[in-house]
């Protein structure tokens, strides 16, 4: 669905579905209850000032009854964001694709307290192109390659590559070297390298703590997540840690899959704060970002038939140096 409002400073309008019926006499009454954290007077002001519109882009009156519009659109109030000091690098631009080398701690898309300070919004402003949209995403703590669509007309062709799992993705990770590491017979949790690890990952949306940002593993259900792992090296990092450096090739794309799999194998990624245990939220630590990097992407271009390969220029700070 195309938004009826233009972007503002790279940030698009937000869509809200309006129920066709219910206990609310008007659309405004529904909105006031839906946004309970915003003062009712402020929401009524926004209706009066024409800031909330229907799918046709026309302002909605506060007394509009339910059932007249399936959706309404509005602009989120942008917070006073402190600029993040982490800069993305553009590795490639053409008429269809933009390839970005994302740093740790920069969100791929707006969310939570980050709106302007996201790779997507920065790109839209930097390249003066409101049609830019992500083709896939990386977690905010993860660094490396992210592909963006440069125009709506060709976006679906590239998104289908990820849906059909025809993109070859390689990641790198650094973990603390397990105490039982045997260089002559390298293994994790009894699995010999090179290894393929599988389990069933799910998101518990009915959990009592709906703010839990993790996914979970069900050992009794058939595997739906698969990752191939190999050893790139072991040694001592610049910070003096004994570390294990691995390459990971996900065959599926479950949320937090690589982080979950390494934790399950007894080698959680350095800088990890969610797996295997959820640690209290703290400020970003530039001295030890999550040691996970989307190193390379390769695929056959659906428009030209050419094989395209991209490689991150970033490195992991805890990779072994000796």
C-alpha positions in Angstrom: 0.0 0.0 0.0 1.4 3.4 -1.0 1.5 6.0 1.7 -0.7 9.0 1.0 1.8 11.3 2.7 5.3 12.2 1.6 8.5 11.5 3.6 9.9 14.0 5.9 13.6 14.1 6.3 13.8 10.5 5.1 11.2 9.3 7.6 7.9 8.0 6.1 4.5 8.3 7.7 3.1 5.5 9.9 0.0 3.5 9.1 -2.6 2.4 11.8 -5.4 -0.1 11.1 -8.8 1.1 12.4 -11.3 -1.5 13.5 -14.6 -1.6 11.5 -16.6 -1.7 14.8 -16.1 -1.7 18.5 -16.8 0.2 21.7 -15.4 3.5 20.3 -18.0 6.0 19.0 -15.4 7.7 16.7 -12.0 7.2 15.2 -10.6 9.8 17.6 -11.9 7.8 20.6 -10.2 4.7 19.2 -6.9 6.6 18.7 -7.0 8.1 22.2 -7.3 4.6 23.7 -4.8 3.1 21.4 -2.2 5.7 22.2 -2.8 5.8 26.0 0.7 7.2 26.6 -0.1 10.4 24.7 -2.4 13.0 26.2 -5.9 13.1 24.7 -5.7 16.8 24.2 -2.6 16.4 22.1 -4.2 13.8 19.9 -7.4 15.9 19.4 -5.1 18.8 18.5 -3.5 16.7 15.8 -6.9 15.8 14.4 -8.0 19.5 14.4 -4.7 20.5 12.7 -5.2 17.9 9.9 -2.2 15.9 10.8 -4.1 12.5 10.8 -5.3 11.5 7.3 -7.1 8.7 5.6 -5.9 6.4 2.8 -6.8 9.1 0.3 -4.6 11.7 2.1 -7.6 13.8 3.2 -7.5 14.9 6.9 -9.8 12.9 9.2 -12.2 14.8 11.4 -12.2 13.7 15.1 -15.8 12.7 14.9 -15.4 10.3 12.0 -17.3 7.2 12.8 -15.7 3.7 12.8 -16.0 1.9 9.5 -15.4 4.8 7.2 -11.6 4.1 6.9 -9.7 0.9 7.3 -6.4 2.8 7.9 -5.2 6.1 9.0 -1.8 7.7 8.5 0.2 10.1 10.6 3.8 11.2 11.2 5.5 10.0 14.4 6.7 12.7 16.6 10.5 12.6 16.1 12.5 12.5 19.3 15.6 14.7 19.9 18.0 12.0 18.8 21.7 12.3 19.6 23.6 11.6 16.4 25.3 8.2 16.6 29.1 8.4 16.0 29.0 5.2 13.9 29.2 5.8 10.2 28.0 3.5 7.4 30.0 3.1 4.2 28.3 2.9 0.8 30.2 0.1 -1.2 28.0 0.1 -4.3 25.2 2.1 -5.9 23.4 1.5 -9.2 19.8 2.0 -10.5 18.5 -0.9 -8.5 20.8 -1.7 -5.6 22.7 0.0 -2.8 25.2 -2.0 -0.8 26.1 -0.6 2.6 28.8 -1.7 5.1 27.0 -1.1 8.3 28.8 -0.5 11.6 28.0 -2.0 14.9 25.3 -0.2 16.9 23.6 1.5 13.9 20.0 0.2 13.3 19.2 -0.9 9.8 15.7 0.7 9.9 13.9 3.1 12.3 12.6 1.6 15.5 12.3 2.3 19.2 14.3 5.4 20.1 16.1 5.4 16.7 14.5 7.1 13.7 16.8 9.5 11.9 19.8 7.5 13.3 19.3 4.5 11.1 21.0 3.3 8.0 17.7 3.6 6.0 16.9 7.2 6.9 20.5 8.3 6.5 20.6 6.8 3.0 17.3 8.4 1.9 18.6 11.8 3.0 22.2 11.3 1.7 21.1 10.0 -1.7 17.9 12.2 -1.9 15.9 9.1 -2.7 12.7 8.4 -0.8 12.2 5.0 -2.6 15.1 3.4 -0.8 14.0 0.4 1.2 15.9 -2.5 2.9 15.9 -5.9 1.1 17.0 -7.6 4.3 18.1 -6.5 7.7 20.9 -6.9 10.3 20.4 -6.6 14.0 21.6 -3.3 15.4 24.6 -4.9 17.2 25.8 -6.8 14.1 28.1 -5.1 11.5 28.5 -5.8 7.8 26.7 -5.9 4.5 23.1 -4.8 4.0 21.4 -4.6 0.6 18.9 -1.8 -0.1 16.5 -1.4 -3.0 17.0 1.9 -4.9 13.6 1.9 -6.6 10.2 0.3 -6.0 9.8 -1.1 -9.5 12.6 -3.7 -9.1 12.4 -4.3 -5.4 10.4 -7.5 -5.6 12.9 -9.2 -7.8 15.7 -8.8 -5.3 13.5 -9.5 -2.2 12.5 -12.8 -3.8 16.2 -13.9 -3.8 16.1 -13.9 0.0 12.7 -15.5 0.2 13.9 -18.4 -2.1 17.2 -18.6 -0.1 19.3 -18.2 -3.2 21.7 -15.6 -1.7 25.0 -17.1 -0.4 25.7 -15.3 3.0 28.9 -15.7 5.0 29.3 -14.3 8.5 32.3 -14.2 10.8 32.1 -14.5 14.6 34.6 -14.4 17.5 33.9 -16.4 20.7 35.9 -17.0 23.8 38.0 -20.2 23.2 36.2 -23.0 25.0 38.2 -24.5 28.0 38.1 -28.0 26.4 39.3 -26.8 23.0 41.4 -29.5 21.2 43.3 -28.1 18.2 44.0 -31.6 16.9 40.3 -32.5 17.0 38.4 -29.2 16.9 34.8 -29.6 18.1 32.0 -27.7 19.9 29.6 -29.5 22.2 30.7 -32.9 20.7 30.2 -31.7 17.1 33.4 -32.0 15.0 34.4 -29.2 12.6 33.4 -28.5 9.9 29.9 -28.9 11.2 26.3 -28.2 10.5 24.1 -27.3 13.4 20.3 -27.5 13.4 17.5 -26.8 15.9 14.0 -25.3 16.1 13.9 -21.5 16.9 10.7 -19.7 17.7 9.5 -16.4 19.0 7.3 -16.7 22.0 4.8 -13.9 21.3 2.5 -15.2 24.1 5.1 -15.0 26.8 4.2 -13.1 29.9 7.1 -10.8 29.3 6.3 -9.4 25.9 9.3 -7.1 26.1 11.7 -10.1 26.0 13.8 -9.5 22.9 15.0 -13.1 22.5 14.0 -16.1 20.5 13.8 -19.6 22.1 14.7 -23.2 21.2 12.2 -26.1 21.2 14.1 -29.4 21.3 11.0 -31.4 20.6 10.1 -29.8 17.3 11.6 -30.5 13.9 14.6 -28.2 13.1 13.8 -25.0 11.2 17.2 -23.3 11.4 20.4 -24.6 10.0 24.0 -23.2 10.0 27.2 -24.5 8.6 30.3 -23.6 10.7 34.0 -23.8 10.1 37.1 -22.7 12.0 39.0 -19.7 10.7 41.5 -19.7 13.5 42.3 -19.5 17.2 44.7 -17.4 19.1 44.9 -14.3 21.2 43.0 -11.1 20.4 44.4 -7.5 20.7 42.7 -7.3 24.1 44.5 -10.4 25.3 41.6 -12.8 25.1 42.0 -16.4 24.0 39.5 -16.6 21.1 37.9 -18.8 18.5 37.2 -17.3 15.1 34.6 -19.0 13.0 32.9 -18.6 9.6 29.1 -19.2 9.5 27.0 -19.9 6.5 23.3 -19.8 7.4 21.1 -22.0 5.3 18.0 -20.4 6.8 17.3 -16.9 8.1 15.7 -17.2 11.5 15.8 -14.3 13.9 19.1 -14.3 15.9 19.9 -17.7 14.4 23.7 -17.4 14.4 23.8 -16.0 17.9 21.5 -18.8 19.2 23.5 -21.5 17.4 26.9 -20.5 18.8 25.4 -20.1 22.3 23.9 -23.6 22.0 27.2 -25.0 21.0 28.9 -23.5 24.1 30.7 -20.7 22.3 28.5 -17.6 22.7 29.7 -14.6 20.7 31.8 -12.1 22.5 29.8 -9.0 23.3 26.6 -11.1 23.4 24.0 -9.9 26.0 21.0 -12.1 25.1 22.2 -15.7 24.6 22.4 -17.9 26.5 21.3 -15.5 29.2 19.5 -12.2 28.9 21.7 -9.6 30.6 20.5 -6.2 31.9 20.4 -3.5 29.2 23.4 -1.2 29.3 24.9 1.6 27.1 26.6 0.5 23.9 30.2 -0.6 24.6 32.4 0.4 21.7 35.3 -1.4 23.3 33.4 -4.7 22.9 30.7 -4.7 20.3 29.0 -7.9 19.4 31.6 -9.9 17.5 29.4 -10.8 14.5 30.1 -9.5 11.0 28.1 -10.1 7.8 31.2 -10.7 5.7 30.0 -11.4 2.2 26.9 -11.8 -0.1 26.7 -13.4 -3.5 23.8 -14.0 -5.8 22.7 -14.2 -9.4 21.2 -10.9 -10.4 17.6 -11.5 -11.4 17.6 -8.7 -13.9 20.9 -9.2 -15.6 21.8 -12.9 -14.9 25.3 -11.8 -13.7 26.8 -13.2 -10.5 27.3 -10.4 -8.1 29.5 -10.6 -5.0 30.1 -8.0 -2.3 32.5 -8.2 0.7 32.6 -6.1 3.8 35.7 -4.1 4.5 35.2 -4.2 8.2 37.0 -6.5 10.7 36.1 -7.9 14.1 38.1 -6.2 16.9 38.5 -9.4 18.8 39.7 -11.6 16.0 43.0 -13.4 16.8 46.1 -11.5 16.1 48.6 -14.1 17.4 
